[in-house]
């Protein structure tokens, strides 16, 4: 493994990448007047996605003729960072803008069950296929069959729910394919549902059963144990699964799971993700706020905390 870039350099590259789309994000917001309310640590999650998409598209486009991007919770396409009042690109827009000119996805397939959000993302990404439906439904099977029937094709799926919206059956369907999967596991939200389920509330018990695909969650004794149970279920289907912890304030955190199938030969993107994991897990909530200050132009360097 090569030498890691210094923390400052690595993060400045990530911030500058996203900052390059700052004015465009504001212009897109003027079209829809809709952005998802987010917080400072969102910049960490978006950095993971942007970093992986750049690596993924460069490598996959050299090995496959077609590359697809699936977003199971696409939202409205933009985020509003409440701490700094910045508008930043959401996951679907990042998938469209980040890849290099000759490495673009052939198609963005975006699921969003909220009609207003679906219409908004369709306005700012007119070339994408926006599906105003629940991605847990049979329409996902049709999309995956369409990709599977496309010669020399591969896909990257991004799953970023607020809580337990994406059921295990849906995750399992994706994991059985040849695509790469990025899953955002919301520890605090799932822990809250688990607490209500443990208190005997039937609707929450049913939600936990759907999210985990069975009642194995009942064996867990604390919230973080739930995540590792989920992670092990993912790892049964993908030989390589890398968990990346993203920190928020007061113990709030979530995990992004990068799950890929092992292929023949060297896999440079895996080494790159392991390096990214190292840099991202070093970043505290306070660091994320400073990253946003740089993004907003209110601070020039990361020097105060290096």
Secondary structure, DSSP 8 states (H G I E B T S, - for coil): ------HHHHHHHHHHHHHTTHHHHHHHHHHH---EEE-TTHHHHHHHHHHHHHHHHHHHHHH-SEEEEEETT-TTSEEEETTTTEEEE-HHHHHHHSS-GGG--SEEEEE--SHHHHHHHHHH-TTSEEE-S-TTSTHHHHHHHHHHTSTTEEEEEEE--SSS-S-HHHHHHHHTSSSEEEEEE-HHHHHHHHHHHHTT-HHHHHHHHHHHSSSGGGG--SHHHHHHHHHHHHHTT-SEEEEEEEE-GGG-EEEEEEEE---SS--HHHHHHHHHHHHHHH--HHHHHHHHHHHTTS---SGGG-
